[in-house]
Amino acid sequence: MYAYCVIEYPVKTLDKTFTYIIPEFLRDKLKVGMKVMVPFNTRLVHGIVLKISDTCEDSFELKEIGRIEDEFLVLNKELLMLGKFLKEETLCNLITAYQTMLPSSLKIKDQKSDYNKYEKYVLLNASILKVEEYINTHRGKKCDLLDLLILKGEVNKKDVDSSIVRELEKIGLVKIEARKVYRINAQSKEVESKKLNEEQQYVFDTIKTNLNKNDTFLIHGVTGSGKTLVYINLIKEVINGGKNAILLVPEISLTEQIINIFYDYFGSDVAILHSGLSISEKYDEYVKILEGKIKIVIGTRSAIFAPLENIGIIIIDEEHSDTYKQDNTPRYNALQIAQRRCFYHNAPLVLGSATPSLESMARAKKGVYKLLKLNNRAISKTMPECIVVDMSEEAKKRNFIISEELDNEIKNTISRNEQVLLLLNRRGFSTIITCSNCGYTYRCPHCEISLTYHKTSNSLRCHYCGFTKIRDDICPKCYEKGLNFLGLGTEKLEELIKEKYNTKVLRMDADTTANKGMHEKIIKAFRNKEASILLGTQMISKGLDFPDCTLVGIINADATLNIPDFRSSERTFELISQAAGRSGRGERLGKVIIQTFNPDNETIKAVKNYDYEGFYNNEMNIRKVLKYPPYYFIVAIKICSKDYKLASVEASKVGNYLKKNVDSTSIVLGPSTAANFRLKNIYRFGIIVKYRFDKDLKKVLKDLDNLYATNKDVFLEIDFNPLQV
């Protein structure tokens, strides 16, 4: 018998199956999807078995499989298929696709650690008669322990004296047994089921009648309309029908909130998968899913690969979020993977958002998706009042950061013992450090990016490659004390707010949430009213529910609006609308203050009026004229090299090749320098291909990819439907 394996090296030239003889001692054990050790050149390497056959077409001498590396980990038929789909769609290596599906503790590599957690128990190791004979002839703590074991059968070793246990173990009366336990053990509570309102009931009933069909539903529900309650009821229905469910959320901060809700309803039937877990916790959760002990998986993007069997529904909350698209190899979109898995299981896919992506809404309007609406909030009857402040007028009053309107509202809100949420989508203290004497600006030595000053660590940091240096007081060019710290980040805003309002402030950004558990800690503290103000980046804008938050302030609404990208207006509308939705979710009415230098901008006007349809129609007209999604598909090709001239020359060659070989209806733009031209000492040129129906494009790109696979000086990055170009 023969096994066809893919090996651990993510190299294009080795992206194929290698054939090995299955030795006699493995023939009854080996299964497709298992992790094995196989000889390759002069060493043993890891691999995954993709096929087992009685025949072999290879004519050269074959080697035998060395051993099974992990009998427990077996990629099932669906996940093996999904890996091939991922390779085809993103042009990644097959082994890279499989690595992406696995938690770090189970990736195809040397697994030297035992990630299982054990608890030790003391049990009787002799007959009751023999134990009682001992008790009758002895006295003391050893007899007390034996009496306890006769009564209970076992005790946790940590609850008894270890020296007594050792003595009894030596004479054969007791034994110690190690048992595997899980680090996360949730228990359900007696939760009173909330009744669905009329809109929610209609949405639920519509999807319920299609639970065994492969349809895609788009729930367009305003912020606070109770989409989560609909999700809970749908999942209950699926579980009652004997099937399982996956729920994706865009941010780790959201998983903490929604997981607690689902734990209350479903307890230990829930597993969680996200990057905030420790390696051991991820291992535990993954093992529970593999063992079939789980009915619901909740997590961020990578949770879409959970090895869950018999899926009855997949739900993607905040489906518009950029975080569902991975920006490194393999560059997949979780929505696309979800569609594939739902097709495989003949199950519905449910997308939910207050601000659906233009692509999703376009599909819904064409009837590809089924559109369902929640037009009203579940508790409060009205959306928060939205006020736009012209910061060009405020600047004349010397109000550069906090406008007079926002200042008054913050003071009034705090005086009423209510809470404030402030959004500034830029972390750090200062975004530009420049010398007033000579004009020198601190830039990353590896990237064409200004360094950001972080005051808490007194360091200058590159947010692209991670380069860090301690701040100097003297300019490194002219050696004068003339450094200016310009620009505004969340760290600087926090300092200003604390000084201005003399109140407890919490900050939530990539810096304050770097340590494990900090998302949950900050959210819990704010919900418990340990602070009056929560400020942060986009991670505070989606899905969070604070009943006492009645004011939201958008500090700089133009930050995302002025980015040179075709999606900048859509991102701005989504971000501000989602942040505005955090206000007035309880019984009290909310208010939103939007600070902008562009009050007449169509996107800002649409946000102010909660006019998704108006924004959608206006933006779609622009996209149609400029031939951008959803009217055209896009593929972005980056040509990268450490040598600037070489990158430039090869970019021209790639551009010419594409122009000659793509369909005449497709549009090739470039090459030109990429938006971030130099990153980590790599020069990057970009080419964009816009296409509608180009059946040969995938083959052309594969040929290009293969052509550069062996080039050590130049490499290509190919990204289908990128989020940013």
N, C-alpha and C positions, 0 to 999 in steps of 0.2 A: 504494500500500500504506500501511497505517496501523499505528501502534504505540500500545498502551494502556500508559501509564506511571504509576507511583506516585512522587511527588516527595519531596524530602528533608525537608520541614517536618513535624515530629511534632505537628501540630495537628488536633484532631478535625474541624473544619470542612473541612479539606483531605484527610481520610482517604478518598480515592476515586481512581479512575483518571482520567487526563487523556489525551485523544487527540491524537496528532501525526502529521503526514504524514512518511513515510520518504522522504528525498530520494534521487534516482537513485544517487548515488555510495555510498550506504550499503546499498542493497537486498540486495546479495550478501554483506554482512558482518554485518549486524545479526541478533542471535539473541535469543530469549526468555531473560531472566535477566541480560542485560548491563547494565552501568552506563553511563548516557548523560548528556549535557548537553542540557537542553531549555529553550526560552524560557518564562518565567513572569512575567507582568506586564511589567516593563521590564528584566528581567535573566535571565541564564542560571543555571539551578539543576541540581542533580544529581537523577537519577531511576533507576528500574529498570524495564526493559521486562517487562511481565507477559503481554502477548499481541500477536501480529502478525496482521493480518487484511487481506483484500482489499477488505472493505466497511467503511463507516462509517455509524453511525446518527445522528451529531451533525449538526445543521443549520447551526450557526454556523461562521464562518470559522476554519480551522485553521492552526496554525503548523507549521514543519518542525523535526525534531530537529536540533540543532546539530552534535553529533559523538558518536562513541563515546568514552567516557572511559577505559574499560579493556577491551580485547578479550580479555585473559587471564581476568579474573574473570567467570565465568558461573555464576549460581545454577542448579543443575540442577532438573529437574522435581520431584524429591522435596522439595528445600529450599523451592521456591516454594509447594508444597502445604503444607509444614510451617509456613510463615509465616502462611498463611491459617488454619490450624488454631490456631496460637498466638493470633491476633487473636480468633478465635471463642471460645476457652476463657478468655482472660484479659481480654477487652474492651480490649486495647491497640490502638494504631494499627498499620496494616499495615507502614508504613516502620519503626516501632520494632521490630517483630518481626524484620524482615530485618537491621536494625542489630545486634540482639542476637546474630545468628548469625555475625557477621564479626569478625575481630580488628581492633584499633584502627587498624592500618595500611591496612586495606581497607574501612573503613566508608564510607558514602555521604557524602563530603565532599571538599574540595580535597586531593588527594594531591600535595603539593609535594615530598616526599622520595622518593628512590630507595632502597628498603630492601634491594635486592639487594647482596650482597657479591661482590666480584670479586677474582681473583688474575690477575696479568699473567705471560704466558709469552713467551719469545723463541724465534722460529722462523726458519728460512731463508726468504728471500724471492727467491731466485735459483736457477738450476739448479746441480746439484752440480759440473758442468763449470766454470761461471763462478766458483764459490766456490773450487774447487781451483786455478784459474788465479791467483786473488788470493793464496792461501796460498803458491803457488810463487814469487811475486814480492815477498812481504812477510815480515816477521818480527814477533815480539812477542805481547802478550796478545790482540790482535784475532784473530790466527791461531789462538791456543789456543782461543778461544771458538768460532771457526768449526769447528775440528777436533771440538770437543765436540758441536756441533750436528749435524755429519755423522754422528757416532757415535750420539747419543741422539735426535736429531730435534727436541728442545725442552728448554729449561731454565727454571726459575722465575726471573723477573726479579730477585727479591730476593736470589738466590744469586750474582749476577754484578755486575760494576762497571757502573753506569748510564752513565758517560761513554763507555765502550767501546761499549755498546749504541747510544748516540745516534750515534756516529761511523759505525758499520756501517749504521745505519738510514738515515743521510743518503745513503750511496752505494748504497742499495738492496739490500744483501746480506741483511739481516735485517728482520723485522717483529715488532711487539709485538701480542699477542692477549690480550684480557681475557676471562676465563671466570668464569661465575657459580659460586660455591661456597656450601655450606651451613655455618652456624655450628655446628650440632650434628651430629657425624658419629660414630655409634656403630658398634662392631664386635662381632660375636658371638664367644663364646669356646667352647672345647671343654668344654662342661658335661656332667658325667655325670648322666644323667637319673635322678632319684630314683624309686624304685618306689612306686606307690600302695599304701597298706594296704587292708585288706578293706573298710572303710567308704568310703574315698575311691574305691575301684574301683567300688563299687556306684553311688555318686552319678555318677561319670563315665560309666559304661555306660548308666545310665538317661537322661541328657541326650543322650549320643551317638546313641542310637537315635531321638531326636526332633529332630535337628539341622535338618531341613528342614520343621519344623512351627512354627507360631506359638503356642507354649505358653510359660507363665511358670512358672519353677521357683524355689522358695524354699529355699535351703540354710541350715538352722539348725544351725550348727556352733559348738561351744564355742570359746573363745579358744585359739589354738594347735593347732586340729584339722587344719590344713593345707589351708585353702580355696584359698590361692594356688596350690598345686601342682595342685589340680583345675582351676583356671582355666587354667593353662599348658597342661595336657594337652588341655583342650577347644579352646583356641585353635589348638594344633598341628593338631588334627583338622580344624578349620574351614579353616585355610590349606591343608592337604593336599587338601582338597576344592575348592580354587580360589576360596574366598571370604575375606572380611575380617572384622575384629573391632574392637569398641570396648570398652574397660574403663574404668569410672569409679571414682574413689576420692574420699573426702569432703574430705581436707585436702591442702594442698600438701606438708606434711611427709611424708605417706604416699606421694606420687608419687615423691619422691626414692628411697625404699627400694624400692618395687615396680618403678620404671623400671630401676634397676640390675639387678634380677633378670631382667627381660624383655630388656634389652640383651644380657645374657649368652646368653640362649636364641635371640633373634631378630635381634639386631644392628640393621642399618640398615632393617629392615622396620618399625621402631617410630617413631612420631611422638608428641611430647608437647605438650599444650596446657593451660597453667594460668597464673594471673596472676603467678606468680613469674618468668616469662620476660620478657626485654626485648622491646620492640616489634619489633625486627629479628628476634629469635629466633622470635617468634610468626609473623611473616611467613614466614620460612623454612619452618617446620613446616607451616603452612597451604598454602604453595605445593607442598610435596612431596606433600601429600594430594591437592590439585587435579590434579597431574600424574600421579597414579596410581602413584607410586613407593612407596607405603606400604601395608602389609597390616594393621597394628595401630595404633590410636590410643588412647593412655592419657592421662587428664587428669581435672580436676575438672569441676564442673557444666556449664560452657559447652562442654566437649568433646563433649557429646551432639549438637551441631550440626555436627560435623566433616563436610566434604563427601565423605565416604567412599562409594564405590560398592559394590554387590554385598556387602552386609553379611550375614554368616552367623551372627553371635551378638553380643549386647550383654550385658555383665556389669556389674552395679552392686554394688561391694563396700561393706560397712557400710551397707546400704540404709536403715537406720533414721535415718541422720544428718540433722540439720536443714539442713546446708549444701547439700543437693540442691534445696532450695526457695529461689528468689530472692525477696528481700524488697522489691525495688523493681520498677517497671514495666519489662518485663512480668513479672508475678508467677507464673512457671511452676515446675513441679516436673519435674526431669530424669527422674524415673521415668515420668511421664506422656508425655513426649516420646519416651523409649525405647520405651514400649509402642507408640506410633504408628509409629515407624521399624521396629520388629520386625514389625508387621502389614504394613507396606508391602513388606518384603523376605521375608515368610514365614519369619522366623527366630525362634529361641527367645530369651527374655529370662531371664537368670539373676540372681537377687537373693541376696546372701549376708550373713549377720550372726550374731553370737553372741547378739544381743538384738533380734530383728526387731521392727519397729513393730507396734503392736496391729492396725492396719489390714491389714498384710500377713499377719500370722498368722491373723487372722479369715478372710481370703480363702482362705488355705491350708486351714484347717479346713472351710471350705464347699466345697472342691474347685475353686475358681476358679483358684488356684495349685496346683502340685504340690509337696508338702512332701517334702524330703529332709533327713535328719539325719546329723550327724557328732557323736556323743556323747562321743568320747574325744579326748584330745590326741594329736598325731602322735608326739611324742617321749616326754615324761614321762607316766607313767601316771595321776598324780593331779593334781587341781586344787589350787592353793595353799590353805593353811589360812587361814581368814578369822576375824579377831577384832574384835569390836565393843567400843569403849571409850566409857563414859558420861562425857562431858566435864563434866557438872554435878558429878560426884564429883571429877573432876580439878581443877575450879575451886576446890574447898575446899582443895586442896593448893597453890594458886597456880600450877598448870600450865594456863595459858590457851591456849597455842598447841600445844605439843608435850606429849603425855601421857607419863607415866612408862613405860608399856608401849612406846610408839613410840620413846621416847628410848633405852631399853635395846636394842631391836631394831636401831636405826640403828647404835649403837656396835658391837654384835656382828657385824652385816653388814659394816661397814667393816673390822673386825679380821680377818675371813675373806677380805679382798680381793674381796668381792662388791659389787654396786651397789644403790643405793636410788633409787626414783622417788617423788616427792612431788607430789600433785595438790592445787592450790588454784585454783579456777576464778574468780579475780578478780585482774586485773593492777594494777600501780601499787604505791605505798608505803603510803599511807593513803587510805581511802575517804571519810572525813569530816574536814573541818578546821573546828573550832569554837573560839570564844573562851570561856575559862573565866570571864572577867570579866563580859561582857554577854550571852553566849549567841549571838552572831552566828555564822552558818554560811555558809561560802563556797558560793555556788550559781552555776550558769551564767546569765549575763544573758539568754540566748536560749532556755533550756530550763528546765523545772522539775526540774533534776537537780543533785545535789551534785557539786562538782568533786573530782576525784581527784588526790592529790599524787603526783608522780613525782620521786623524789629525785635520780636521775641527771641530770635536766635542770633540777632545782630549779624545777619549774613545776606549776601547777594546771591540770588539763585536763578538758574535757567529753568523755566517750566517745561522745556522740551527734552533736554538731555540730562537734567539733574545736576549740572555743574554748580558747585557752591564755593564761595570764598568769603572770608570774614571781612566785614566792612572796614574800609580805611577812612581816616579823618582827613587825610591829605591826598590830593589829586595825584595819581601815579604818573601823569604827564608833565605838569608844571610845578608839582610839589608845593602847591599853595593850599590853604584851608578855604576852599571855595565851593564845596560840594552842595548841590541843591537836590532835594528829594521831591520830585514832582509826580503828579498823578495820584490817584486814589484807589486803595484796595481795602478789603474788608478789615484788615488789621488796623489801619489808620482810622477808618470809620468807627471802629469799636472804641478806640481811644477818645475820639472826638465826642461820641455819644455819651460815654461814661462821664466825661468832664462837663458836658452841657446839661445833662438831665439828672445827674446825681442819683442814678438808679442801677439796679442789677441788670447787666447785659450778658447775653449768651451769644457766642459766635459759632457758626457752623459752616466750615469750608474744608477743603482738602487737608489743611494744616491741623485743624483742631480735631478732625476725625481720623487721623492717621493711625491711632492706636485702637486695638480691638475693643469693641463695645461702646465706643464714644458716640456713635450715631444714636444708639438707644438711650444713652445717659443724658445727652443734651435734649433730645425730644421729651424724655420723661420729666426732666427738670423744668422745662418750659410748660409742659402740660400741668404740672403740679404747682405752677405759678411761683417758682423759685426765682423767676426773673420777669421783668416787665417788658423787655425788648429782646427779640431774637433777630439777629442780622446774619446774612449769609449769602452764598452764591446760589446757583440754580438748584442745588440739592434741596433747598427749602421751598422751592416753588411748586412741587408736584405732590398731590395726593395727601399731604399731611393735614390733620384735622385737629384744630385747637379751638374749642367752643368759646373761649374768652378772648380770642383775637378779633378785634373789631376794626383795626386799622392796618393797612398795608401801604408801605411807601416804596416806590420804585425810584431809587436814587439817581440812576442814569439810564434812562430808557433807550438812549442812542448807542449804547455800548455795542449791542449786537446789530443794530440797524445800519451802521456805517461800515460793516465788514464787506469787502469786495467779493461777494459770493451770491449766486442766484437765489439761494435759500434764505438770505439774511432777513428779508421781510417776514417770511413764514416763521423763522426762528423767533424773531422779536414778538410777533403776534402770540405765538404759543407761550413763550416765557412769561410775558407780562400778564396775559390772560390767566395762566395757571397760577401765578403768584397772587393776582387779584382775587382769585377764587378761594384763597385762605382766609379772607376776611368775612366776618358775619355769618359763620357756619352754625352758630348756636341760636339762641332765642333773640339776641340783640342784633340790631341792624349794623352793617359794616360800611366802611368807607375806604376808598383807594385813592392815593395821591400819586400821579405819574409825573415825574420831573423830566423835561425834555427841552432841547433846543430846536426841535422840529414839531411844534404843536399842530401844524397844518398837514403833516404827513398822513397819507391815507391809512397806513397801518395803525398809527397812533389813534386816529379818529375811529377806526373800526374797533380797536380795543376799548376805547372809552364808551362806545355805544353797545358793547357786547354783540357786535354785528359780524358773526362768522360768515354768513352768507354773502354780505357785502365784500368782505375781505377776500373770500374764495373767488367770487366772480371777477373782481379787479385783478387779482394775482394770476388767475387762469388766463385772462386776456393777454397779460404781459408774457406769460410762459409760452403761449401759442405763437405770438409774434417772434419771440426769440428762440423758438424750437427747443424748449427745455421740458423736463418731465412735468406732468405725465403725458405730454404729447409726443415726446421723444424719449428713448432710453439713452443712457450715457455710460460710456466706459472711459475711465481715466488711466492713462499709461504714464508712469514716471520712469525716466531713464536716469540712473544714478551711478556716480563714480566718485572716487577720491580725487580724480584728475579732472579739472574743470574743462580743459580742451577736449579730452577724450569723451567726456559726457556730452559736450556740445556737438561734436562730430557724429557720435552714435545716435543722438537724438534726431539729427537731420536725416540719417539713414532710415531710422524707424519711421519717421514722418513720411518720407518718400515711398517706403514700402507699403505703408497703409493706404496712401492716396492711390497707389496703383492697383491694390488688391481688394479694397472694400467695395461694396455695392455702390453704384453711381448715385443712389438716393441718400447714401450716408454722407455725413459732413465730418471732415477731419480738420481740427483746429490745432495749430502749433506746428512745430515745437516752440515753447517759450519757457522762460525761467519759472519754476514753481513758486507758489505764494511764499512758502518758507524755503528760500533758495538753497541755503546751506544748513544742514542739520547733522550734528555729530560728525562734522568734518566730511560729510558727503554732499556733493553738489547734485542738484536735482533739476531736471528739465521735464516739462509736462506736455502731454498731448491729449486732447479730448476728442473722442469720436461720438457723434450724435447719430442715432439710427432708429429706424422704426421696424423694418422687416429685412434684416440682412442675414440670410441663412448661412452665409459663408464666413461671417465675422468671427465666430468662435474658432473656426479652423485656422483662420489667418492669425489670430492671437496665440493660439496653441503653437503654431509654427514659429512665431516670433519668440515665444517663451522658451521653446526647445533650442532655438538658435543661440540664445544667450545663456542657456543652462550651463555650458562649459566655459563661459567667459569669466575669468577671475577678476577682471578689472572693471567690468560694467555689468549691472544687473537691472532687471525690469521689475516694477511693481504694477500689477494689473488689477484694477478695482472696478467691478461691475456695479453700476448704480451707486456711485459714491455719494456721501452726504455733503461733501465739500469739494469744490474744484478750483 
